Amino acid sequence: MISNKTIILCGLLYMFFLTSCQEEGPADNQTSGHIKISVDETYKPVMEEQLKVFLARYPNAHIVAEYKPEADCFKDYFADSTRVIFVTRELSKEETDFGLSKQIVSKSMAMARDAIVFVTSKNAVKKDFKLTELRSILTGQDNSEYQIVFDNKNSSTVRYITDSLIPGKKLSANVFATNKSEDVIDYVAKNDKAIGVIGVSWVADHTDSTTESFLQQVNIAGIWPDNDSVNAFVKPYQAYIGLKEYPCTRNFYFITKETWQGLGSGFVNYLCRDGQLVFRTAKMFPLRVNVVLRQANVKH
């Protein structure tokens, strides 16, 4: 006969087992819980706005966003500091294989397209550049007095320039990096021979007081592309970014390793649906909705 003590002990063990299973399950869902995300610092203005809308809609969701150089976002991803990162490239084959070796199955998608912007001071003599001129300045071939200023030595803007604009070449000795985009704008505003390199979201949204103040401090350079189809200086306006007529564009991706429909997935789903309107307001080009570009006739 089974004693009462044995029955009680078995009951306690069963309750402990159930509690343990509950504790090991997902602690968040698509609209509630606590997570941390790592975001490429060049997208801070637009992502702050996205989070404001999402968190207002879902008050039980708590997302801590850490804005940092893109290289550090990838370090967080593989160090298990975060389940979701927001960056300007997808994983390389080597990174994907490394993730699989750690049983990490990644998903990624481009959400929007933005641009690399070159800014000069309001008093700069030269305010627009041909792409060939920029390459010469970036590599030091023109022996000019221009200084190129980046937001961070590990940022996505530096990687874009070295990988896409001057592949196989070294940056000039007249190139240096600050700590963040705000510092780039501040330095350029005070130095007429400086050219700053930042993401378009820092100077595009006229509804944001911070970006509006930046626009009052610096000039956004027009860029003359290499190809023959565009014979003019092109500024990083939304339509030109969407059509890639502005020559320095890139995509903005999410990369996630969530294995369930957690809060990271909920935020990503929002960004690919309702959040597309926020990207559009920030003068980025949304990629997950259909955008109709119409030609307008301007009467003088």
PAZAPA-4460 file (N, C-alpha, C; in steps of 0.05 Angstrom, whole numbers, plus 32768, in hexadecimal, padded with zeros to 4 digits):
% residues 300
    n_x    n_y    n_z   ca_x   ca_y   ca_z    c_x    c_y    c_z   seq   type   mol
   8011   7FE8   8000   8000   8000   8000   8012   8019   8000     1      M     A
   800A   802D   7FEF   801A   8045   7FED   8012   8058   8004     2      I     A
   8026   8061   8013   8021   8072   802A   8019   808E   8022     3      S     A
   800D   809D   8035   8005   80B8   802F   801D   80CA   8029     4      N     A
   8034   80C4   8037   804C   80D4   8033   8056   80D1   8016     5      K     A
   8054   80B9   800C   805D   80B4   7FF0   804B   80C3   7FDC     6      T     A
   8031   80C2   7FE2   801E   80D0   7FD0   8023   80EE   7FD0     7      I     A
   8028   80F9   7FE8   802E   8116   7FEA   8048   811D   7FDC     8      I     A
   805D   810C   7FE0   8076   8110   7FD3   8074   8110   7FB4     9      L     A
   8065   80FC   7FAA   8061   80FB   7F8D   8052   8113   7F83    10      C     A
   803E   811D   7F93   802F   8135   7F8B   8041   814D   7F89    11      G     A
   8053   8150   7F9D   8065   8167   7F9D   8079   8166   7F86    12      L     A
   8083   814E   7F80   8095   814B   7F69   8087   8151   7F4F    13      L     A
   806D   8149   7F4D   805E   814F   7F34   805A   816D   7F31    14      Y     A
   8053   817B   7F47   8050   8198   7F46   806A   81A6   7F3F    15      M     A
   8080   819C   7F4A   809A   81A7   7F44   80A1   81A4   7F26    16      F     A
   809A   818C   7F1B   809F   8187   7EFF   808F   819A   7EED    17      F     A
   8076   819E   7EF4   8065   81B0   7EE4   8070   81CD   7EE6    18      L     A
   8078   81D5   7EFD   8083   81F0   7F01   809C   81F4   7EF1    19      T     A
   80AD   81DF   7EF1   80C6   81E1   7EE2   80C1   81E3   7EC4    20      S     A
   80AE   81D4   7EBA   80A7   81D5   7E9E   809D   81F1   7E96    21      C     A
   808D   81FC   7EA8   8083   8217   7EA2   8099   822C   7EA1    22      Q     A
   80AC   8229   7EB4   80C2   823C   7EB5   80D5   823A   7E9D    23      E     A
   80D7   8222   7E91   80E8   821E   7E7B   80DB   8226   7E60    24      E     A
   80C1   822B   7E60   80B3   8233   7E48   80B9   8250   7E41    25      G     A
   80AF   8259   7E2A   80B3   8274   7E21   80A8   8288   7E36    26      P     A
   80B8   829C   7E3C   80B0   82B1   7E4F   80A2   82C8   7E42    27      A     A
   80A0   82C8   7E27   8093   82DE   7E1A   8083   82D4   7E02    28      D     A
   8071   82E4   7DF8   8063   82DE   7DDF   8064   82F6   7DCD    29      N     A
   8054   82F7   7DB8   8057   830C   7DA4   8050   8328   7DAE    30      Q     A
   8041   832A   7DC3   8038   8344   7DCC   803F   834A   7DEA    31      T     A
   804D   8338   7DF7   8054   833D   7E13   806E   832F   7E1A    32      S     A
   807A   8339   7E30   8093   832D   7E39   80AA   8341   7E39    33      G     A
   80C2   8337   7E3E   80DA   8348   7E3F   80EF   833D   7E2C    34      H     A
   80FA   834D   7E1A   8110   8345   7E0A   8123   835C   7E06    35      I     A
   813B   8356   7DFD   814F   836A   7DF6   8156   8366   7DD8    36      K     A
   8158   837C   7DC9   8160   837A   7DAD   8178   838C   7DA9    37      I     A
   8188   8385   7D94   819F   8395   7D8D   819A   83A1   7D71    38      S     A
   819E   83BB   7D6F   8197   83CA   7D57   81AF   83D9   7D4D    39      V     A
   81B4   83D8   7D33   81C8   83E9   7D26   81C3   8406   7D2D    40      D     A
   81D6   8413   7D39   81D3   842E   7D43   81CA   8442   7D2E    41      E     A
   81D0   843D   7D14   81C8   8450   7D00   81AA   8451   7CFC    42      T     A
   819B   843E   7D08   817E   843E   7D05   8170   8446   7D1F    43      Y     A
   817E   8452   7D31   8172   8459   7D4B   8159   846B   7D48    44      K     A
   8159   8480   7D38   8141   8491   7D37   8128   8482   7D2F    45      P     A
   812A   8473   7D19   8112   8465   7D0F   810A   844E   7D21    46      V     A
   811D   8440   7D2D   8116   842A   7D3F   810A   8433   7D59    47      M     A
   8113   844B   7D63   8107   8456   7D7B   80E9   845C   7D75    48      E     A
   80E3   8466   7D5E   80C8   846C   7D56   80B7   8452   7D54    49      E     A
   80C3   843D   7D48   80B6   8423   7D45   80AF   8418   7D61    50      Q     A
   80C2   8419   7D73   80BD   840F   7D8E   80A8   841E   7D9D    51      L     A
   80A8   8439   7D99   8094   8449   7DA6   8078   8440   7D9E    52      K     A
   8073   843B   7D84   8059   8432   7D7A   8053   8416   7D84    53      V     A
   8066   8404   7D82   8060   83E8   7D89   805B   83E5   7DA7    54      F     A
   806B   83F2   7DB8   8067   83F0   7DD5   804E   83FE   7DDE    55      L     A
   8046   8413   7DD1   802C   8420   7DD8   8015   840E   7DD1    56      A     A
   8018   83FF   7DBC   8002   83EC   7DB3   8001   83D4   7DC6    57      R     A
   8018   83CB   7DD0   8019   83B3   7DE1   8027   83BA   7DFB    58      Y     A
   8018   83C4   7E0E   8024   83CD   7E28   8031   83B8   7E38    59      P     A
   802B   839E   7E33   8038   8389   7E42   8052   8380   7E35    60      N     A
   805A   838D   7E1F   8073   8386   7E11   8089   8399   7E1B    61      A     A
   80A0   838E   7E21   80B6   839E   7E2B   80CF   8397   7E1B    62      H     A
   80D7   83A9   7E0A   80EF   83A5   7DF8   8104   83B9   7DFF    63      I     A
   811B   83AF   7E06   8132   83C0   7E0B   8144   83C0   7DF2    64      V     A
   8146   83D7   7DE5   8156   83D9   7DCC   8172   83E4   7DD3    65      A     A
   8186   83D6   7DCA   81A2   83DF   7DCE   81AC   83E7   7DB2    66      E     A
   81B4   8400   7DAF   81BD   840A   7D95   81DC   840A   7D95    67      Y     A
   81E8   83FD   7D81   8204   83F9   7D81   820F   83F5   7D65    68      K     A
   8229   83F5   7D61   8234   83EF   7D46   822A   83D3   7D3D    69      P     A
   8227   83D1   7D23   821D   83B8   7D17   822D   839F   7D20    70      E     A
   8247   83A2   7D20   8258   838B   7D28   8251   8381   7D44    71      A     A
   824B   8393   7D56   8244   838B   7D71   8228   837E   7D72    72      D     A
   8216   8385   7D60   81FC   8378   7D5E   8200   835A   7D58    73      C     A
   8212   8354   7D45   8217   8338   7D3E   8224   8329   7D55    74      F     A
   8235   8337   7D64   8242   832A   7D7C   822C   8323   7D90    75      K     A
   8219   8335   7D95   8203   832F   7DA7   81F3   8317   7D9E    76      D     A
   81EF   8316   7D85   81DE   8300   7D7A   81EA   82E5   7D7F    77      Y     A
   8204   82E2   7D7A   8211   82C8   7D7E   821A   82C3   7D9B    78      F     A
   821A   82D8   7DAB   8221   82D5   7DC7   8208   82D0   7DD8    79      A     A
   81F0   82CD   7DCB   81D7   82C8   7DD8   81CE   82DF   7DEA    80      D     A
   81D7   82F8   7DE3   81CE   830F   7DF2   81B2   8318   7DE9    81      S     A
   81AB   8310   7DD0   8191   8318   7DC5   8188   8303   7DB1    82      T     A
   816E   8302   7DAD   8163   82EF   7D99   815E   82FD   7D7E    83      R     A
   815D   8317   7D7E   8157   8326   7D65   816A   833E   7D62    84      V     A
   8175   8341   7D4A   8185   8359   7D44   817B   8366   7D2B    85      I     A
   8181   8380   7D28   8178   8390   7D11   8191   839D   7D05    86      F     A
   8198   8394   7CED   81B1   839B   7CE0   81AE   839F   7CC2    87      V     A
   81C4   83A5   7CB4   81C3   83AC   7C98   81CC   8395   7C86    88      T     A
   81D0   837E   7C90   81D8   8367   7C7F   81CD   834D   7C8B    89      R     A
   81CC   8339   7C7B   81C4   831E   7C85   81DD   830F   7C8E    90      E     A
   81D9   82F9   7C9A   81F0   82E9   7CA3   8200   82DE   7C8C    91      L     A
   821A   82DD   7C8E   822B   82D1   7C7A   8228   82B3   7C7D    92      S     A
   8232   82A4   7C69   8232   8287   7C6A   8241   827D   7C83    93      K     A
   8258   828A   7C88   8268   8281   7C9F   8258   8286   7CB9    94      E     A
   824A   829C   7CBB   823B   82A2   7CD3   8223   828F   7CD6    95      E     A
   8216   8289   7CBF   8200   8276   7CC0   820A   825B   7CC9    96      T     A
   8220   8251   7CBE   822B   8237   7CC6   8233   8237   7CE3    97      D     A
   823F   824D   7CED   8246   824F   7D09   822D   824D   7D1A    98      F     A
   8218   825B   7D12   81FF   825A   7D21   81F4   823E   7D22    99      G     A
   81F4   8230   7D0C   81EA   8215   7D0B   81FA   8203   7D1D   100      L     A
   8214   8208   7D1F   8225   81F7   7D31   821D   81FC   7D4E   101      S     A
   8210   8213   7D54   8206   8218   7D6F   81E8   8214   7D71   102      K     A
   81DD   8206   7D5D   81C0   8200   7D5C   81AF   821A   7D5A   103      Q     A
   81BA   822E   7D4C   81AB   8247   7D48   81A1   8246   7D2B   104      I     A
   8187   8246   7D28   817B   8248   7D0D   8170   8264   7D0A   105      V     A
   817B   8273   7CF7   8175   828F   7CF4   8161   8294   7CDE   106      S     A
   8151   82A9   7CE2   813F   82B3   7CCD   8144   82D1   7CC9   107      K     A
   8143   82DA   7CB1   8148   82F6   7CAB   8138   82FF   7C94   108      S     A
   8134   831A   7C92   8125   8326   7C7C   812B   8344   7C7B   109      M     A
   812C   834E   7C63   812F   836B   7C60   8114   8379   7C64   110      A     A
   8113   838D   7C76   80FA   839B   7C7C   80F7   83B5   7C6D   111      M     A
   810E   83C3   7C69   810D   83DD   7C5C   8128   83E3   7C50   112      A     A
   8128   83F7   7C3E   8141   83FF   7C31   8147   841C   7C3A   113      R     A
   8160   8422   7C41   8168   843D   7C47   8181   8444   7C38   114      D     A
   818E   845A   7C40   81A5   8464   7C31   81BB   846C   7C43   115      A     A
   81D3   846B   7C39   81EA   8477   7C46   81EB   8494   7C3D   116      I     A
   81EC   84A7   7C50   81EA   84C3   7C4A   8205   84D0   7C50   117      V     A
   820D   84E3   7C3E   8225   84F3   7C42   821D   850F   7C49   118      F     A
   8226   8519   7C5F   821E   8534   7C68   8236   8547   7C6A   119      V     A
   8231   8560   7C64   8246   8575   7C67   823B   858C   7C77   120      T     A
   824C   859E   7C7F   8243   85B5   7C8F   8233   85C8   7C7D   121      S     A
   8223   85D9   7C89   8213   85EC   7C7A   8225   8600   7C6B   122      K     A
   823D   8604   7C75   824F   8618   7C68   8263   860B   7C55   123      N     A
   8261   85F1   7C51   8274   85E3   7C40   8272   85EE   7C23   124      A     A
   8289   85F2   7C16   828A   85FC   7BFB   827E   85E8   7BE8   125      V     A
   8285   85CF   7BEB   827A   85BA   7BDA   8266   85A9   7BE9   126      K     A
   824E   85A8   7BDE   8238   859A   7BED   822E   8581   7BDF   127      K     A
   8236   857D   7BC6   822E   8565   7BB7   8247   8558   7BAB   128      D     A
   8246   853E   7BA6   825E   852F   7B9D   8256   851A   7B88   129      F     A
   8268   8516   7B75   8266   84FF   7B64   8270   84E7   7B73   130      K     A
   8265   84D0   7B6D   826D   84B7   7B7B   828B   84B2   7B77   131      L     A
   8295   84B9   7B60   82B2   84B5   7B5B   82C2   84C7   7B6D   132      T     A
   82B8   84DF   7B72   82C6   84F2   7B84   82C7   84E7   7BA0   133      E     A
   82B0   84DC   7BA9   82AF   84D1   7BC4   82C3   84BA   7BC7   134      L     A
   82C5   84A9   7BB3   82D8   8492   7BB5   82F4   849D   7BB7   135      R     A
   82FB   84B2   7BA9   8316   84BD   7BAA   831B   84C9   7BC5   136      S     A
   8307   84D7   7BD1   830A   84E2   7BEB   830D   84CD   7C00   137      I     A
   82FC   84B8   7BFE   82FC   84A2   7C12   8317   8493   7C12   138      L     A
   8324   8491   7BFB   833D   8482   7BF9   8356   8494   7BFA   139      T     A
   8351   84AE   7BFB   8368   84C1   7BFC   8376   84C6   7BE2   140      G     A
   8369   84BE   7BCC   8376   84C1   7BB2   8376   84DE   7BA8   141      Q     A
   8364   84EE   7BB2   8362   8509   7BA7   8373   851E   7BB7   142      D     A
   8380   8514   7BCD   8391   8525   7BDE   8382   853E   7BE8   143      N     A
   8368   853B   7BEC   8359   8552   7BF5   835B   8555   7C14   144      S     A
   8350   856B   7C1E   8351   8570   7C3B   8338   8566   7C49   145      E     A
   8327   8558   7C3A   830E   854E   7C46   8314   8539   7C5B   146      Y     A
   8304   853A   7C70   8304   8525   7C85   82EA   8516   7C82   147      Q     A
   82EC   84FB   7C82   82D4   84EA   7C82   82CF   84E1   7C9F   148      I     A
   82B6   84E5   7CA8   82B0   84DF   7CC4   829A   84CA   7CC5   149      V     A
   82A0   84B3   7CD2   828C   849E   7CD5   8281   849E   7CF2   150      F     A
   826B   8490   7CF5   825E   848F   7D10   826C   847C   7D23   151      D     A
   8279   8467   7D19   8288   8455   7D2B   8299   8443   7D19   152      N     A
   82B0   843B   7D22   82C2   842B   7D11   82B7   8410   7D0B   153      K     A
   82A4   8406   7D1B   8298   83EC   7D17   827C   83EE   7D0C   154      N     A
   8275   8405   7D01   8259   8409   7CF9   8254   83FD   7CDD   155      S     A
   823A   83FC   7CD7   8231   83F1   7CBD   8238   8405   7CA6   156      S     A
   823A   841F   7CAD   8242   8432   7C98   825E   842E   7C8F   157      T     A
   8270   8429   7CA1   828C   8423   7C9A   828D   840A   7C89   158      V     A
   827E   83F5   7C91   827E   83DC   7C82   8273   83E0   7C66   159      R     A
   825E   83F0   7C64   8252   83F6   7C49   8266   8403   7C37   160      Y     A
   8274   8418   7C41   8287   8426   7C31   829E   8414   7C28   161      I     A
   82A9   8404   7C3A   82C0   83F3   7C33   82B8   83DB   7C21   162      T     A
   82A0   83D1   7C25   8297   83BA   7C16   828A   83C1   7BFB   163      D     A
   827B   83D7   7BFA   826B   83DE   7BE2   8276   83F5   7BD2   164      S     A
   8282   8409   7BDF   828A   8421   7BD1   82A7   8420   7BC8   165      L     A
   82B8   8415   7BDA   82D5   8414   7BD3   82E0   83F7   7BD8   166      I     A
   82D3   83E3   7BCD   82DB   83C7   7BD3   82F9   83C3   7BCB   167      P     A
   8307   83B6   7BDD   8323   83B0   7BD7   8337   83C7   7BDC   168      G     A
   832D   83DE   7BE4   833E   83F5   7BE9   833D   83FD   7C06   169      K     A
   8352   840C   7C0F   8354   8415   7C2A   8349   8432   7C2D   170      K     A
   833E   8437   7C44   8335   8452   7C4A   834C   8465   7C4E   171      L     A
   8347   847E   7C48   835C   8493   7C4A   8364   8497   7C68   172      S     A
   837B   84A2   7C6C   8384   84A9   7C87   8373   84C0   7C92   173      A     A
   8364   84CE   7C81   8353   84E4   7C8A   8338   84DB   7C92   174      N     A
   8335   84C1   7C98   831B   84B6   7CA0   831D   84AF   7CBE   175      V     A
   8309   84B7   7CCD   8308   84AF   7CEA   82EB   84AB   7CF2   176      F     A
   82E8   849F   7D09   82CD   8499   7D13   82C8   84A5   7D2F   177      A     A
   82AF   84AD   7D33   82A7   84B7   7D4D   829B   84A0   7D5C   178      T     A
   8288   84A5   7D6E   827B   848F   7D7D   825E   848A   7D75   179      N     A
   8252   849E   7D68   8236   849B   7D61   822F   84B0   7D4C   180      K     A
   8217   84AD   7D3F   820F   84BF   7D29   820C   84DB   7D32   181      S     A
   8202   84E0   7D4A   81FF   84FB   7D54   821A   850A   7D54   182      E     A
   822F   84FC   7D5B   824A   8508   7D5C   8253   850F   7D40   183      D     A
   824C   84FE   7D2C   8254   8504   7D10   8247   851E   7D08   184      V     A
   822D   8522   7D0D   821F   853A   7D04   822A   8552   7D12   185      I     A
   8230   8550   7D2C   823B   8566   7D3B   8257   856E   7D30   186      D     A
   8267   855B   7D29   8282   8561   7D1F   8281   856E   7D04   187      Y     A
   8270   8563   7CF2   826E   856D   7CD7   8263   858A   7CD7   188      V     A
   824F   858F   7CE9   8243   85A9   7CEA   8258   85BF   7CF0   189      A     A
   826D   85B7   7CFE   8282   85CA   7D07   829B   85CA   7CF5   190      K     A
   829C   85B9   7CE2   82B4   85B6   7CD1   82AC   85B5   7CB3   191      N     A
   82B4   85CB   7CA5   82AC   85CE   7C89   82BA   85BA   7C77   192      D     A
   82CF   85AE   7C7F   82DE   859A   7C6F   82D8   857D   7C77   193      K     A
   82C3   8579   7C85   82BB   855E   7C8E   82A4   8554   7C7E   194      A     A
   82A4   853A   7C79   828D   852C   7C6C   8285   8515   7C7F   195      I     A
   826D   8516   7C89   8263   8502   7C9B   8255   84EC   7C8C   196      G     A
   8256   84D3   7C96   8249   84BC   7C8A   8237   84B0   7C9F   197      V     A
   821C   84B1   7C9A   8208   84A8   7CAD   81F1   849A   7C9F   198      I     A
   81DF   848E   7CAE   81C7   8483   7CA2   81B2   8498   7C9E   199      G     A
   81A1   8494   7C8A   818D   84A8   7C82   8179   84AE   7C98   200      V     A
   8173   849B   7CAA   815E   84A0   7CBE   8166   84B6   7CD2   201      S     A
   817F   84BD   7CD3   8188   84D2   7CE5   8181   84EE   7CDB   202      W     A
   817C   84F1   7CC1   8177   850B   7CB6   815F   850C   7CA3   203      V     A
   814D   84F8   7CA5   8137   84F6   7C92   811C   84FD   7C9C   204      A     A
   8116   84F7   7CB5   80FB   84F9   7CC0   80F6   8516   7CC9   205      D     A
   80E7   8526   7CBA   80E2   8542   7CC1   80CE   8544   7CD8   206      H     A
   80C0   852E   7CDF   80AD   852F   7CF5   80BB   852B   7D10   207      T     A
   80D4   8523   7D0F   80E3   851E   7D28   80F4   8537   7D2F   208      D     A
   80F2   8540   7D47   8100   8559   7D4F   811E   8556   7D4E   209      S     A
   8128   853E   7D55   8145   8539   7D55   8150   853A   7D39   210      T     A
   8144   852B   7D27   814E   852B   7D0B   814A   8546   7CFE   211      T     A
   8135   8554   7D05   8131   856F   7CFA   8147   8582   7D03   212      E     A
   8150   857F   7D1C   8166   8591   7D25   8180   8589   7D17   213      S     A
   8184   8570   7D10   819C   8568   7D01   819C   8573   7CE5   214      F     A
   8184   8574   7CD9   8182   857F   7CBE   8189   859D   7CBD   215      L     A
   8184   85AA   7CD3   818B   85C7   7CD5   81A9   85CB   7CD8   216      Q     A
   81B8   85B6   7CDF   81D4   85B9   7CE4   81E6   85B1   7CCC   217      Q     A
   81DC   859E   7CBC   81ED   8593   7CA6   81DE   8593   7C8C   218      V     A
   81ED   8590   7C77   81E2   858E   7C5B   81E5   8571   7C52   219      N     A
   81CF   8567   7C46   81D0   854B   7C3B   81DA   854D   7C1F   220      I     A
   81F0   853F   7C19   81FD   8541   7BFF   81ED   8531   7BEA   221      A     A
   81EB   853C   7BD2   81E1   852E   7BBB   81F9   851E   7BAF   222      G     A
   81F3   8506   7BA5   8208   84F5   7B99   8202   84F0   7B7C   223      I     A
   8216   84F4   7B6B   8213   84EE   7B4E   821C   84D1   7B49   224      W     A
   820A   84C0   7B42   8211   84A3   7B3F   8224   849E   7B28   225      P     A
   8230   8486   7B28   8242   847E   7B13   8234   8478   7AF8   226      D     A
   821C   846D   7AFA   820E   8463   7AE2   8205   847B   7AD1   227      N     A
   81FF   8474   7AB8   81F7   8489   7AA4   81D9   848F   7AA4   228      D     A
   81CA   847F   7AB3   81AD   8482   7AB3   81A4   849B   7AC3   229      S     A
   81B5   84A3   7AD6   81AE   84BB   7AE6   81C4   84CF   7AE2   230      V     A
   81BD   84E6   7AD7   81D1   84FB   7AD1   81CB   8514   7AE2   231      N     A
   81CD   8510   7AFD   81C7   8526   7B0F   81D0   851D   7B2B   232      A     A
   81D2   8531   7B3D   81D7   852B   7B59   81BD   8521   7B65   233      F     A
   81BE   850A   7B72   81A6   84FE   7B7E   81A8   84FF   7B9C   234      V     A
   8193   8508   7BA9   8192   8508   7BC6   8183   84EF   7BD0   235      K     A
   8188   84E8   7BE9   817C   84CF   7BF4   815E   84D2   7BFB   236      P     A
   814E   84DB   7BE7   8131   84DC   7BEB   8126   84C0   7BE8   237      Y     A
   810E   84BD   7BF4   8102   84A2   7BF6   80FF   8494   7BDC   238      Q     A
   80F4   84A2   7BC8   80F0   8495   7BAE   810A   848D   7BA1   239      A     A
   811F   849D   7BA3   8139   8496   7B98   8146   847F   7BA6   240      Y     A
   8140   847D   7BC1   814A   8465   7BD0   813B   844C   7BC6   241      I     A
   8121   844E   7BC3   8111   8437   7BBA   8119   842E   7B9F   242      G     A
   811E   8440   7B8C   8126   8439   7B71   8144   8434   7B6E   243      L     A
   8153   8438   7B83   8170   8436   7B84   817E   8449   7B71   244      K     A
   8171   845F   7B6B   817E   8474   7B5B   8192   8483   7B6C   245      E     A
   818C   8486   7B86   81A1   848F   7B98   81B5   8478   7B9B   246      Y     A
   81CF   847D   7B97   81E2   8467   7B93   81EA   8458   7BAC   247      P     A
   81E5   8462   7BC4   81EF   8455   7BDC   81D8   844C   7BEE   248      C     A
   81CB   8436   7BE6   81B5   842B   7BF5   81BC   8410   7C01   249      T     A
   81AD   8408   7C15   81B1   83EE   7C22   8196   83E6   7C2F   250      R     A
   8194   83CD   7C36   817C   83C2   7C42   817F   83C0   7C60   251      N     A
   8169   83C1   7C6E   8168   83BF   7C8B   815A   83A4   7C92   252      F     A
   8168   8392   7CA0   815F   8377   7CA5   8159   8372   7CC3   253      Y     A
   8147   835F   7CC8   8147   8353   7CE2   8153   8337   7CE0   254      F     A
   8160   832E   7CF4   816A   8313   7CF6   8161   8308   7D11   255      I     A
   8153   82F2   7D11   8148   82E7   7D2A   814E   82C9   7D2C   256      T     A
   8151   82C0   7D45   8155   82A3   7D4A   813F   8299   7D5D   257      K     A
   812A   82A8   7D60   8114   829F   7D71   8108   8285   7D66   258      E     A
   8104   8272   7D78   80F9   8258   7D70   80DB   8256   7D76   259      T     A
   80CF   826C   7D80   80B3   826C   7D85   80A8   8288   7D7E   260      W     A
   808E   828C   7D7F   8083   82A6   7D79   8084   82B8   7D91   261      Q     A
   809D   82C1   7D97   80A2   82D2   7DAE   809F   82EF   7DA8   262      G     A
   80A8   8300   7DBB   80A6   831D   7DB8   80B7   8327   7DA1   263      L     A
   80CE   831A   7D9C   80DE   8322   7D86   80CF   831E   7D6C   264      G     A
   80C2   8308   7D69   80B2   8302   7D51   809B   8316   7D4E   265      S     A
   808E   831D   7D65   8078   8330   7D64   8081   834B   7D5B   266      G     A
   8099   8354   7D64   80A3   836E   7D5B   80AB   836D   7D3E   267      F     A
   80B7   8358   7D35   80BF   8355   7D19   80A6   8355   7D07   268      V     A
   8091   8346   7D0F   8078   8346   7D00   806C   8362   7CFE   269      N     A
   806D   8371   7D13   8063   838C   7D12   8074   839D   7CFF   270      Y     A
   808E   839B   7CFF   80A0   83AB   7CEE   809A   83A5   7CD0   271      L     A
   8093   838C   7CCB   808E   8384   7CAF   8071   8389   7CA6   272      C     A
   8061   8393   7CB8   8045   839A   7CB1   8040   83B8   7CB7   273      R     A
   8035   83BD   7CCE   802E   83D9   7CD5   8047   83EB   7CD6   274      D     A
   805E   83DF   7CDE   8076   83EF   7CE1   8081   83F9   7CC7   275      G     A
   8077   83EF   7CB0   8080   83F8   7C96   8079   8416   7C92   276      Q     A
   8063   841E   7C9E   805B   843A   7C9C   806F   844C   7CAB   277      L     A
   8079   8443   7CC2   808D   8452   7CD1   80A7   8454   7CC1   278      V     A
   80AF   843F   7CB4   80C7   8440   7CA2   80C2   8455   7C8C   279      F     A
   80AB   8455   7C81   80A5   8468   7C6B   80A6   8484   7C76   280      R     A
   809B   8489   7C8D   809B   84A4   7C99   80B8   84AD   7C9E   281      T     A
   80CA   849A   7CA5   80E6   84A0   7CA9   80F6   84A2   7C90   282      A     A
   80E8   84A3   7C79   80F4   84A7   7C5E   8105   848F   7C56   283      K     A
   8101   8478   7C63   810C   845F   7C58   80F8   8453   7C45   284      M     A
   8101   843F   7C35   80EF   8434   7C21   80E5   8418   7C2C   285      F     A
   80CC   8416   7C33   80C2   83FC   7C3E   80C2   83E6   7C29   286      P     A
   80CA   83CE   7C31   80CD   83B8   7C1E   80B8   83A2   7C22   287      L     A
   80A8   83A4   7C36   8094   838E   7C3C   8078   8396   7C34   288      R     A
   8075   83AE   7C28   805B   83B6   7C1D   805F   83C1   7C01   289      V     A
   804A   83C2   7BF2   804C   83CD   7BD7   804B   83EB   7BD8   290      N     A
   805F   83F7   7BCB   8060   8414   7BCA   805E   841D   7BAD   291      V     A
   804B   842F   7BA8   8047   8439   7B8D   8054   8454   7B8A   292      V     A
   8067   8456   7B77   8075   8470   7B72   8068   847C   7B59   293      L     A
   805E   8494   7B5C   8051   84A2   7B46   8062   84BA   7B3E   294      R     A
   8063   84BF   7B24   8071   84D7   7B1B   805F   84EF   7B1D   295      Q     A
   806A   8504   7B28   805A   851D   7B2B   8064   8532   7B18   296      A     A
   8051   8541   7B0D   8059   8558   7AFC   8058   8572   7B0D   297      N     A
   806E   857F   7B0E   8070   8597   7B1E   806D   85B0   7B0D   298      V     A
   805A   85C0   7B14   8056   85D9   7B04   8066   85F0   7B11   299      K     A
   8075   85FE   7B01   8085   8614   7B0A   8075   862E   7B08   300      H     A
***
